[in-house]
Amino acid sequence: MKEFLQHPVFKTLAEIAHEHHIEAYIIGGYVRDIFLERPSKDIDIVVLGNGIEFAELVGAQLKSKVAVFKNFGTAMLKFKELEIEFVGARKESYRSDSRKPIVENGTIKDDQLRRDFTINALAISLNEQNYGNLVDPFDGLTDLKNKLIRTPLDPELTFSDDPLRMMRAVRFAAQLNFSIDEPALNAIRKQKERISIVSKERITDELNKIILSKVPSIGFKYLFDTGLLHLVFPQMAGLYGVDVINGKGHKDNFYHTLQVLDNICETTNDLWLRWAAILHDIAKPATKRFEEGHGWTFHGHEDKGARMVPKIFAQLKLPLNEKMKYVQKLVQLHLRPIVLAQEIVTDSAVRRLLFDAGEDIESLMLLCNADVTTKNEYKVKKYRNNFELVKQKLKDVEERDKIRNWQPPVSGDDIMQTFGLTAGKEVGLIKNAIREAILEGEITNSYEEAIQFMLKKGREFGLSPIKH
């Protein structure tokens, strides 16, 4: 293992530990990532004794400021590109109504026992007598090789003690493309109700990490199969299932959503665009109807889905700001490019789409491309070709008409000053008529034509321009 400790900071840590007769180990994610050959800048150091005191000794030697968190018994310092956290080895016990453990000083094995998974319990010695040796009492290295998430203790006890570990198990499975071993999976199924003692913020933090993984469907399938999804995000679990009437069924919207999510992850790392993929069909269960002679319909699911977004964001403690409005807009508009791709594309329809989508038009097109999940290769090719035509049309119309993020060239103030009006219904009607005329291509997007159209509309309302 010594070859993995090339960074000079480890020699410094070992020398300080030896000089002060302190037993110290690197533990957790940094060690795991060595074997996964993943870069890591976060180092956890566990010492037998007082972790804060050891951190202060190291900080003095490295001339680095130490941040101390006395309530947690931890300290942290930054050195060059690294962030190093220090804690004393401890053993933990839990009460049934809290994730907060009762902590006592412990041995290195006690500290490894309290870790969530065997792959996160690996440690490397910084002690002179066995410097660089791997300390692996639970065979975590074998689990890494077998791509397996397993707990050091009985999994039921591990998940009951700290139920957030159930979400973490799923998150690691998704991030690393590992499997969760069967006893751990069964334990999650049995202990899933314990998730209720975990704060929404912590649950959503893990959910976002699952969503940001390379193939999020791995995590969501585990969440669904264990029953966790039904508790933490019931609206998504509600997408599952197929109804059949007169031999006609619809696609399973849960698995369709996972496919759309995986598809969009191939083109973007944007968390909020990935959330739009998750929520694009969220209202299908509420809008599902069977029409004789036609089959299953989901009329208006984009409108209802957009209205559901703020409630879901509030429920999950996601930000109720521009991020939420962005997701809401994409859910609202997600069918529009698909409809355009099925029909002859008119300039008017393209102008309207550009006007409504504004700066988010590229995101919307990515979402719509991801929404093509049919297994019929002919249909896929047809849709994708049509999308290319729509994209080209969007580009051409945008270059010509400059509609994106556009405001009509004549403002409400212009209308009021021209006709001597105060703010009211007539001003709004004239302004809307100008906007519609430009979007429909009746007039160009120019001040001169808009003014002439405004005067014409004014005459229709019996208004005359006042002389200045």
C-alpha positions in Angstrom: 0.0 0.0 0.0 2.9 2.4 0.4 2.9 3.2 -3.3 -0.5 4.7 -2.8 0.8 7.1 -0.2 2.9 9.2 -2.5 1.6 12.6 -1.4 4.1 14.1 1.0 1.4 15.0 3.5 1.1 11.4 4.6 4.7 11.3 5.6 4.2 14.5 7.7 1.1 13.0 9.3 3.0 9.8 10.2 6.0 11.7 11.6 3.7 13.8 13.9 1.8 10.8 15.0 5.1 8.9 15.8 6.6 11.9 17.6 3.5 12.3 19.9 2.8 8.5 20.3 -0.5 8.8 18.5 -2.1 5.9 16.5 -3.5 7.2 13.3 -5.1 5.8 10.1 -6.5 7.1 6.8 -10.0 5.7 6.6 -13.1 5.7 4.4 -13.8 7.2 1.0 -10.2 8.1 0.2 -9.0 4.6 0.7 -12.0 3.2 -1.2 -11.2 5.5 -4.2 -7.6 4.4 -4.3 -8.8 0.9 -5.3 -11.4 2.3 -7.6 -8.7 4.4 -9.2 -10.9 7.5 -8.7 -9.3 10.9 -7.9 -10.2 12.1 -4.4 -9.2 15.2 -2.5 -11.1 14.5 0.8 -9.0 12.6 3.3 -10.5 11.3 6.6 -8.0 10.6 9.4 -9.0 8.7 12.5 -6.8 8.6 15.6 -6.9 6.7 18.8 -7.5 9.6 21.2 -8.3 13.2 20.5 -8.7 14.0 16.8 -8.9 17.8 17.4 -5.6 17.9 19.3 -3.9 15.9 16.5 -5.4 18.2 13.9 -3.9 21.2 15.7 -0.5 19.6 15.8 -0.7 18.9 12.0 -2.0 22.5 11.3 0.9 24.0 13.2 3.4 21.9 11.2 1.7 22.6 7.8 1.0 26.2 8.7 -2.7 25.6 7.9 -5.7 27.1 9.7 -7.7 24.4 11.6 -11.5 24.6 11.7 -12.8 22.9 14.9 -16.3 21.4 15.3 -16.3 20.6 19.1 -19.9 19.4 19.1 -18.9 16.6 16.6 -15.4 16.1 18.0 -14.0 16.8 14.6 -11.5 19.2 13.0 -10.7 20.1 9.4 -7.9 21.8 7.5 -7.1 22.5 3.9 -3.6 21.9 2.6 -2.9 22.6 -1.1 -5.6 20.8 -3.0 -6.5 18.5 -0.1 -9.2 18.8 2.5 -8.3 16.7 5.6 -10.7 15.9 8.4 -9.7 14.5 11.8 -11.7 12.5 14.3 -11.0 10.3 17.3 -11.8 6.6 16.9 -15.2 6.0 18.5 -17.9 3.4 19.0 -21.6 4.4 18.8 -24.9 3.3 20.1 -28.3 4.6 19.0 -31.8 5.4 20.5 -34.8 4.3 18.4 -36.1 7.8 17.9 -32.9 9.5 16.6 -30.1 9.2 14.1 -27.8 11.0 16.6 -25.6 8.4 18.2 -24.3 8.1 21.8 -20.5 8.3 21.3 -17.7 6.8 23.3 -14.0 6.5 22.6 -13.1 3.3 20.8 -10.5 1.2 19.0 -9.8 1.3 15.2 -12.0 -1.8 14.9 -14.8 -0.1 16.8 -14.6 2.8 14.4 -14.6 0.6 11.4 -17.7 -1.3 12.8 -19.7 2.0 13.0 -19.1 2.7 9.3 -22.0 2.2 6.9 -20.5 -0.2 4.4 -17.5 -2.5 4.2 -16.1 -0.6 1.2 -16.1 2.6 3.4 -14.5 0.8 6.4 -11.1 0.3 4.7 -8.2 1.9 6.6 -4.5 2.4 5.9 -2.1 2.6 8.8 0.1 5.7 9.3 2.0 4.1 12.2 5.7 3.4 12.0 5.5 -0.3 12.7 3.1 -1.0 9.8 3.0 2.1 7.7 1.0 1.7 4.5 -0.7 -1.5 5.6 -4.4 -2.1 4.8 -6.6 -2.7 7.7 -9.7 -4.5 6.4 -11.4 -6.6 9.1 -14.7 -7.0 7.1 -13.3 -8.0 3.7 -14.2 -4.7 2.0 -11.6 -5.2 -0.6 -13.3 -8.3 -1.9 -16.6 -6.4 -1.9 -15.0 -3.8 -4.0 -13.7 -6.4 -6.5 -17.2 -8.0 -6.5 -18.9 -4.6 -6.9 -21.0 -5.2 -3.8 -22.6 -2.9 -1.2 -22.5 -4.8 2.2 -22.7 -3.6 5.8 -20.0 -4.5 8.5 -22.7 -5.3 11.1 -26.1 -7.0 10.7 -27.8 -4.8 8.0 -31.0 -4.5 10.0 -29.2 -3.0 12.9 -27.1 -0.7 10.6 -30.2 0.7 8.9 -32.3 0.8 12.0 -29.6 2.8 13.8 -29.2 5.3 11.0 -31.9 5.0 8.3 -30.2 7.5 6.0 -27.8 4.7 5.3 -30.6 3.0 3.3 -30.5 6.0 0.9 -26.7 6.0 0.9 -26.6 2.3 0.0 -28.8 3.1 -3.1 -26.7 6.2 -3.9 -23.4 4.2 -3.8 -25.0 1.5 -6.0 -26.0 4.1 -8.5 -22.7 6.1 -8.4 -20.4 3.0 -8.6 -22.7 0.7 -10.6 -22.5 -1.8 -7.7 -25.1 -4.3 -6.5 -26.6 -4.2 -3.0 -26.3 -7.6 -1.4 -29.5 -9.6 -0.7 -29.4 -9.4 3.1 -28.9 -5.6 2.9 -31.8 -5.3 0.4 -34.1 -7.3 2.6 -33.1 -5.2 5.6 -34.0 -2.0 3.7 -37.4 -3.5 2.9 -38.0 -4.3 6.5 -36.6 -1.0 7.9 -37.9 1.4 5.2 -40.5 3.0 7.5 -37.6 4.2 9.7 -36.8 6.7 7.0 -39.4 8.9 8.6 -37.0 10.0 11.3 -34.6 11.5 8.7 -35.0 15.1 7.7 -36.3 15.8 4.2 -33.2 17.8 3.4 -30.9 14.9 4.1 -33.1 12.5 2.0 -33.2 14.9 -0.9 -29.4 15.5 -0.8 -29.0 11.7 -1.3 -31.7 11.8 -4.0 -29.9 14.5 -5.9 -26.7 12.5 -5.7 -28.5 9.5 -7.2 -29.9 11.8 -10.0 -26.4 13.1 -10.7 -25.0 9.6 -11.1 -24.1 8.3 -14.6 -27.0 5.9 -14.8 -29.7 7.1 -12.2 -32.1 4.4 -13.1 -30.0 1.9 -11.1 -30.7 3.9 -8.0 -34.4 4.5 -8.7 -35.1 0.8 -9.4 -33.6 0.0 -6.0 -35.6 2.8 -4.3 -38.8 1.4 -6.0 -38.1 -2.3 -5.3 -37.4 -1.7 -1.6 -40.4 0.5 -1.1 -38.3 3.6 -0.2 -39.5 5.5 -3.2 -43.2 5.2 -2.1 -42.2 6.9 1.1 -39.8 9.6 0.0 -41.3 10.5 -3.4 -44.7 8.9 -3.8 -45.7 10.8 -6.9 -42.9 9.1 -8.8 -43.8 5.7 -7.5 -47.3 6.4 -8.6 -46.2 6.4 -12.3 -45.7 2.6 -12.1 -48.1 0.1 -13.6 -50.0 -0.6 -16.8 -53.9 -0.7 -17.1 -55.4 -2.8 -19.8 -59.0 -2.4 -21.2 -60.3 -4.2 -24.2 -56.8 -5.6 -24.8 -55.3 -2.1 -25.0 -52.6 -1.1 -22.5 -50.4 2.0 -22.2 -46.7 2.1 -21.6 -45.4 1.9 -18.0 -44.7 5.5 -17.2 -42.4 4.7 -14.4 -39.9 2.8 -16.6 -40.5 5.2 -19.4 -39.4 8.1 -17.1 -36.3 6.2 -16.0 -35.4 5.7 -19.7 -35.9 9.4 -20.4 -33.7 10.2 -17.4 -30.9 7.9 -18.4 -31.2 9.3 -22.0 -30.8 12.9 -20.9 -27.9 12.0 -18.6 -25.9 11.2 -21.8 -26.1 14.8 -22.9 -26.2 16.9 -19.7 -24.9 17.0 -16.1 -27.5 19.7 -15.2 -29.3 18.6 -12.1 -32.4 20.7 -12.9 -32.7 19.4 -16.5 -32.5 15.9 -15.1 -35.3 16.9 -12.6 -37.4 18.0 -15.6 -36.9 14.6 -17.1 -38.1 13.0 -13.9 -41.2 15.2 -13.7 -42.2 15.6 -17.4 -44.9 12.9 -17.2 -45.6 13.2 -13.4 -49.3 14.0 -14.0 -50.0 11.1 -16.3 -51.7 9.0 -13.5 -54.0 11.9 -12.7 -55.0 12.6 -16.3 -55.2 9.0 -17.5 -58.5 8.2 -19.4 -59.7 5.4 -21.6 -61.6 6.5 -24.7 -63.6 4.0 -26.6 -62.3 3.5 -30.2 -59.2 5.4 -29.4 -57.5 3.9 -26.3 -55.6 5.6 -23.5 -55.2 9.3 -23.3 -53.3 11.7 -20.9 -54.8 15.0 -22.1 -53.4 18.0 -20.3 -50.8 16.1 -18.4 -48.2 18.8 -19.3 -50.4 21.6 -17.7 -51.3 19.6 -14.6 -47.7 18.4 -14.3 -46.4 22.0 -14.4 -48.9 22.9 -11.6 -47.6 19.9 -9.5 -43.9 21.0 -9.7 -44.1 23.7 -6.9 -45.8 21.3 -4.5 -43.3 18.5 -5.2 -40.3 20.9 -4.8 -41.8 22.2 -1.5 -42.4 18.6 -0.3 -38.8 17.6 -1.1 -37.3 20.9 0.3 -35.9 21.7 -3.2 -35.4 25.4 -3.9 -38.6 27.4 -4.7 -36.7 29.8 -7.0 -35.7 30.1 -10.6 -34.6 26.5 -10.6 -38.1 25.4 -9.8 -39.5 27.8 -12.5 -37.1 26.4 -15.0 -38.2 22.8 -14.3 -41.9 23.9 -14.4 -41.4 25.6 -17.7 -39.8 22.5 -19.3 -42.6 20.2 -18.0 -45.2 22.7 -19.3 -43.6 22.8 -22.8 -42.3 19.3 -23.2 -44.9 18.2 -25.8 -44.6 21.2 -28.0 -41.5 20.3 -30.0 -42.8 16.7 -30.3 -46.0 18.0 -31.8 -44.0 20.2 -34.2 -41.9 17.1 -35.2 -45.1 15.3 -36.2 -46.6 18.1 -38.3 -45.6 20.5 -41.1 -43.6 23.1 -39.2 -45.0 26.6 -39.7 -43.0 29.8 -39.0 -45.8 30.8 -36.6 -45.6 27.7 -34.5 -41.8 28.1 -34.3 -42.1 31.7 -33.3 -44.5 30.8 -30.5 -42.2 28.1 -29.2 -39.2 30.4 -29.2 -41.2 33.1 -27.5 -42.5 30.7 -24.8 -39.2 28.9 -24.2 -36.9 31.8 -24.4 -33.3 31.0 -23.3 -34.4 27.5 -22.3 -35.1 26.3 -25.9 -31.9 24.2 -26.1 -32.8 22.5 -22.8 -36.3 21.8 -24.1 -35.0 20.2 -27.3 -32.6 18.0 -25.2 -35.5 16.9 -23.1 -37.7 16.1 -26.1 -34.9 14.1 -27.8 -34.5 12.1 -24.5 -38.3 11.6 -24.5 -38.1 9.3 -27.6 -38.0 5.9 -26.0 -39.8 3.7 -28.5 -38.1 0.4 -29.4 -39.2 0.9 -33.0 -36.1 1.9 -34.9 -38.1 3.3 -37.8 -40.0 5.6 -35.4 -36.8 6.6 -33.6 -35.2 7.6 -36.9 -38.3 9.4 -38.1 -38.6 11.4 -34.8 -34.9 12.3 -34.7 -34.9 13.4 -38.3 -38.0 15.6 -37.7 -36.3 17.0 -34.6 -33.4 18.1 -36.7 -35.8 19.9 -39.1 -37.4 21.6 -36.1 -34.0 22.6 -34.8 -33.0 24.1 -38.1 -36.3 25.9 -38.4 -35.8 27.3 -34.9 -32.4 28.5 -35.9 -33.6 30.1 -39.1 -36.6 31.9 -37.5 -34.5 33.1 -34.6 -31.9 34.6 -36.8 -34.5 36.3 -38.9 -37.1 37.4 -36.4 -35.1 37.6 -33.1 -38.1 36.3 -31.1 -36.2 34.6 -28.2 -36.7 36.5 -24.9 -38.6 39.0 -27.1 -40.8 41.8 -26.0 -43.1 43.5 -28.6 -41.4 46.7 -30.0 -44.4 48.8 -28.8 -44.8 48.9 -25.0 -47.9 49.6 -22.9 -46.5 53.1 -22.2 -46.3 53.8 -25.9 -50.0 52.8 -26.3 -51.1 54.9 -23.3 -49.2 58.0 -24.6 -50.5 57.6 -28.1 -54.2 57.4 -27.2 -54.1 59.3 -23.9 -55.1 56.2 -21.9 -54.4 55.1 -18.4 -53.5 51.5 -17.6 -56.5 49.2 -18.2 -58.1 46.5 -20.3 -57.8 48.3 -23.7 -54.1 48.8 -23.3 -53.6 45.1 -22.6 -55.9 44.1 -25.6 -53.9 46.3 -28.0 -50.5 45.0 -26.7 -51.6 41.4 -27.0 -52.9 42.0 -30.5 -49.6 43.4 -31.6 -47.8 40.4 -30.1 -50.1 37.9 -31.8 -49.7 39.7 -35.1 -46.0 39.4 -34.9 -46.1 35.7 -33.8 -48.5 34.9 -36.6 -46.4 36.6 -39.1 -49.0 39.2 -40.1 -46.4 42.0 -39.4 -42.7 41.9 -39.0 -41.0 42.3 -35.6 -40.2 46.0 -36.3 -41.2 49.3 -34.5 -42.6 50.9 -37.6 -45.0 48.0 -38.5 -46.0 47.6 -34.9 -46.9 51.3 -34.6 -49.1 51.1 -37.8 -50.8 48.0 -36.5 -51.3 49.7 -33.1 -53.0 52.7 -34.8 -55.2 50.3 -36.8 -56.3 48.4 -33.6 -56.9 51.7 -31.8 -59.4 52.7 -34.6 -61.2 49.4 -34.1 -61.6 50.3 -30.4 -62.9 53.7 -31.4 -59.6 55.4 -30.2 -57.9 58.3 -31.8 -54.3 59.3 -31.3 -53.8 62.5 -29.3 -51.7 65.3 -30.7 -48.6 66.2 -28.7 
